[in-house]
């Protein structure tokens, strides 16, 4: 029997707030299982799925785009789990290192789907634009902050000069040598 995690445990494991997990569940049409009392429980695959979603969100993907990727993520997870079970049960032998090298070579030779490449290029461009925009905003705020500080300093100096003029006293500090 697979391990079941409560909402609180899943939130702690993933670092995602429980209300965010429920929101993603609704928005992404995730099928989270429930116990006899109707409470949600999460499996290891669910935890991994939420971690993947969190990473995609960090990279700037919107939930609409992630929804389209969910079937691929689920299939990949199922394939990995199935092969791990077979490996543990001794139905398949662990691959020989040479076989792994040959497999990697074949994968490298295969040309990726142009749509995926285009999607990756668009994502990279959007992320770069967002980073540049944030950097420009930060620079703008720094220059505004500097201008405000200069204005405040000028006001203080003006106020001090007016105060000196009214009282006829100088507020300069003299150092004793």
C-alpha positions as CSV (number, residue, x, y, z in Angstrom):
1,X,0.0,0.0,0.0
2,X,1.4,3.4,-0.9
3,X,2.0,6.0,1.7
4,X,-0.7,8.6,2.1
5,X,0.0,12.1,3.3
6,X,-2.4,14.6,4.8
7,X,-2.8,18.1,3.5
8,X,-0.6,19.5,6.2
9,X,2.1,16.9,5.5
10,X,2.0,17.6,1.8
11,X,2.2,21.4,2.4
12,X,5.2,20.9,4.6
13,X,6.9,18.6,2.1
14,X,6.4,20.8,-0.9
15,X,6.6,24.2,0.7
16,X,3.3,25.1,-0.9
17,X,0.4,26.5,1.2
18,X,-2.6,24.2,1.5
19,X,-5.0,26.8,-0.1
20,X,-2.6,27.1,-3.1
21,X,-2.6,23.3,-3.5
22,X,-6.4,23.3,-3.4
23,X,-6.5,26.2,-5.9
24,X,-4.2,24.4,-8.3
25,X,-6.2,21.2,-7.8
26,X,-9.3,23.1,-9.1
27,X,-7.6,25.1,-11.8
28,X,-5.6,22.2,-13.2
29,X,-8.3,19.6,-12.8
30,X,-6.1,17.4,-10.7
31,X,-7.6,14.2,-9.4
32,X,-6.5,14.1,-5.8
33,X,-7.8,11.1,-3.9
34,X,-10.0,11.3,-0.8
35,X,-10.4,8.9,2.1
36,X,-13.6,7.4,3.5
37,X,-14.4,10.7,5.3
38,X,-13.9,12.8,2.2
39,X,-10.6,14.3,3.2
40,X,-7.9,14.8,0.7
41,X,-4.8,12.6,0.9
42,X,-1.7,12.8,-1.3
43,X,0.6,10.2,-2.6
44,X,4.2,10.4,-3.5
45,X,3.3,11.1,-7.1
46,X,1.0,13.9,-6.1
47,X,3.8,15.4,-4.0
48,X,6.1,15.2,-7.0
49,X,3.5,16.7,-9.3
50,X,3.0,19.7,-7.0
51,X,6.8,20.2,-6.8
52,X,6.9,20.1,-10.6
53,X,4.1,22.6,-10.9
54,X,5.8,24.9,-8.3
55,X,9.0,24.8,-10.4
56,X,7.1,25.6,-13.6
57,X,5.4,28.5,-11.9
58,X,8.8,29.8,-10.7
59,X,9.9,29.7,-14.4
60,X,7.1,31.9,-15.3
61,X,4.5,29.5,-16.8
62,X,0.9,30.3,-16.3
63,X,-1.6,27.7,-15.1
64,X,-3.1,27.5,-18.5
65,X,0.2,26.3,-20.0
66,X,0.9,24.0,-17.0
67,X,-2.5,22.4,-17.5
68,X,-1.5,21.3,-21.0
69,X,1.7,19.8,-19.6
70,X,0.1,17.8,-16.8
71,X,-0.7,14.7,-18.9
72,X,3.0,14.5,-20.0
73,X,4.1,14.8,-16.4
74,X,1.7,12.2,-15.2
75,X,2.7,9.8,-18.0
76,X,6.4,10.3,-17.2
77,X,5.8,9.6,-13.5
78,X,3.7,6.5,-14.3
79,X,6.4,5.2,-16.7
80,X,9.1,5.7,-14.1
81,X,7.1,4.1,-11.3
82,X,6.3,1.1,-13.5
83,X,9.9,0.5,-14.5
84,X,11.1,0.9,-10.9
85,X,8.5,-1.7,-9.8
86,X,9.7,-4.1,-12.5
87,X,13.3,-3.5,-11.6
88,X,12.6,-4.1,-7.9
89,X,10.6,-7.3,-8.7
90,X,13.5,-8.6,-10.9
91,X,11.4,-8.6,-14.1
92,X,13.9,-6.4,-15.8
93,X,17.6,-6.2,-15.3
94,X,19.4,-3.0,-14.6
95,X,20.7,-1.6,-17.8
96,X,24.3,-2.1,-18.7
97,X,26.3,1.2,-18.8
98,X,27.0,0.7,-22.5
99,X,23.3,0.3,-23.2
100,X,22.7,3.6,-21.3
101,X,25.3,5.4,-23.4
102,X,23.8,4.0,-26.6
103,X,20.3,5.1,-25.4
104,X,21.6,8.6,-24.7
105,X,23.3,8.8,-28.1
106,X,20.0,7.8,-29.8
107,X,18.1,10.4,-27.8
108,X,20.7,13.1,-28.8
109,X,20.4,12.1,-32.4
110,X,16.6,12.4,-32.4
111,X,15.5,15.9,-33.4
112,X,13.1,17.4,-30.8
113,X,9.6,18.4,-31.8
114,X,9.7,21.9,-33.4
115,X,6.7,23.0,-31.3
116,X,8.6,22.2,-28.1
117,X,11.6,24.1,-29.3
118,X,9.4,27.0,-30.2
119,X,7.7,26.9,-26.9
120,X,11.0,26.8,-25.0
121,X,12.3,29.7,-27.1
122,X,9.1,31.7,-26.3
123,X,9.4,30.9,-22.6
124,X,13.1,31.9,-22.5
125,X,12.3,35.1,-24.3
126,X,9.4,35.9,-21.9
127,X,11.5,35.1,-18.8
128,X,14.3,37.3,-20.1
129,X,11.9,40.1,-20.8
130,X,10.4,39.8,-17.3
131,X,13.9,39.9,-15.7
132,X,14.9,42.9,-17.8
133,X,11.6,44.6,-16.8
134,X,12.2,44.0,-13.1
135,X,15.8,45.2,-13.4
136,X,14.6,48.4,-15.2
137,X,11.9,48.9,-12.5
138,X,14.5,48.5,-9.8
139,X,16.8,51.0,-11.4
140,X,14.0,53.5,-11.8
141,X,13.1,53.1,-8.2
142,X,16.7,53.6,-7.2
143,X,16.9,56.8,-9.2
144,X,13.6,58.0,-7.7
145,X,14.8,57.2,-4.2
146,X,18.1,59.1,-4.8
147,X,16.1,62.1,-6.2
148,X,13.9,62.1,-3.1
149,X,16.9,61.9,-0.8
150,X,18.5,64.8,-2.5
151,X,15.3,66.8,-2.3
152,X,15.0,66.1,1.4
153,X,18.6,67.1,2.0
154,X,18.1,70.4,0.1
155,X,15.0,71.1,2.3
156,X,16.9,70.4,5.5
157,X,19.8,72.7,4.4
158,X,17.3,75.4,3.5
159,X,15.5,75.1,6.8
160,X,18.8,75.2,8.7
161,X,19.8,78.3,6.7
162,X,16.5,80.1,7.4
163,X,16.7,79.2,11.1
164,X,20.2,80.6,11.3
165,X,19.1,83.8,9.6
166,X,16.1,84.3,12.0
167,X,18.0,83.7,15.2
168,X,21.2,85.2,14.0
169,X,23.1,82.2,15.5
170,X,25.2,79.8,13.7
171,X,24.6,76.2,14.3
172,X,27.9,75.1,13.0
173,X,29.9,72.7,15.1
174,X,33.5,73.7,15.8
175,X,36.0,71.1,16.4
176,X,38.5,71.6,19.2
177,X,42.0,70.9,18.0
